[in-house]
Amino acid sequence: MSLTEIIKERRTIFNWLDKPVPVGLIKDLLDIAVWAPNHKMTEPWYFYLLTGEARRGWAEIHGEFAREGVSRETDDPERIQRAADKTFRHHMDIPAYLVVVQRLHKQEFVRWEDHEACVALIQNFLLLAHEQGLGTLWESPFHEERLYTYLGLQPDDRIVAYIHIGYPARIPKADERTPGRARLVHMDVKKTPDGFSSFGEFLKMEKPLRVQYNWSTSP
Ligand SMILES: Cc1cc2nc3c(=O)[nH]c(=O)nc-3n(C[C@H](O)[C@H](O)[C@H](O)COP(=O)(O)O)c2cc1C
């Protein structure tokens, strides 16, 4: 598979085969994924891999979230229990969770950059997993104390994402993407055009006029 194929063919997976994920393979992929860009080389990431019975407590907490959510809509105990059970089962069906945790830097600016480095690492991991025939789903985290406690996280830890991992039972159809070039503004003015004292002044011109000066917004 070429890199282009890996990028375009990776899909978010929702249905899993009942087949364990090789832990050694996940470790190998993490060793590669950490080659993400990382300003100041802070290496802000930690990983928690939940497989087997370690998923149970995680699934139970998510079942509790469902119970609490549905309880706000109804008093019907059967409906509430059904929602909690469904969420619990859904979470137990996911073969493995990789929780990506950022150790928060004391400087706010570095925290932002560190978060972005974690995101780059996550995309690396998703692509590497796809290359190995594994499916993934990148899930936004709940910042809920019960989950932090379950993992034994410290006050300066922040969950960036949970990645569901397993062998796909079904691969969804891709949603089409708007070509990147349709969102591209190409600026290439070699010198300030006649009559403009600065490039900033030039940019204030109406777009049709700017096009004469090699300003393109279309393919
Ligand atoms: C930051 C981030 C958070 C996401 N959170 C969720 C999520 O909570 N649940 C979910 O089903 N998908 C989540 N996704 C996956 C997107 O929904 C998915 O990438 C998108 O639908 C495009 O599908 P594809 O990944 O198959 O191309 C998330 C993706 C990103 C980048």
The ligand as a Gaussian input file, in Angstrom:
#p B3LYP/6-31G(d) Opt

LIG

0 1
 C      -10.803000      14.955000      17.140000
 C      -11.715000      13.874000      16.609000
 C      -12.694000      13.355000      17.431000
 C      -13.543000      12.353000      16.974000
 N      -14.492000      11.859000      17.827000
 C      -15.336000      10.920000      17.399000
 C      -16.290000      10.384000      18.298000
 O      -16.363000      10.781000      19.475000
 N      -17.124000       9.419000      17.837000
 C      -17.054000       8.969000      16.536000
 O      -17.838000       8.089000      16.164000
 N      -16.115000       9.432000      15.673000
 C      -15.257000      10.392000      16.072000
 N      -14.293000      10.861000      15.221000
 C      -14.141000      10.249000      13.885000
 C      -14.824000      11.081000      12.803000
 O      -16.215000      11.090000      13.016000
 C      -14.463000      10.474000      11.438000
 O      -13.087000      10.620000      11.226000
 C      -15.229000      11.155000      10.290000
 O      -16.579000      10.785000      10.334000
 C      -14.672000      10.788000       8.914000
 O      -14.731000       9.394000       8.705000
 P      -13.416000       8.559000       8.320000
 O      -12.515000       8.629000       9.527000
 O      -13.911000       7.165000       8.037000
 O      -12.799000       9.198000       7.127000
 C      -13.420000      11.858000      15.643000
 C      -12.412000      12.386000      14.810000
 C      -11.568000      13.376000      15.287000
 C      -10.482000      13.930000      14.385000

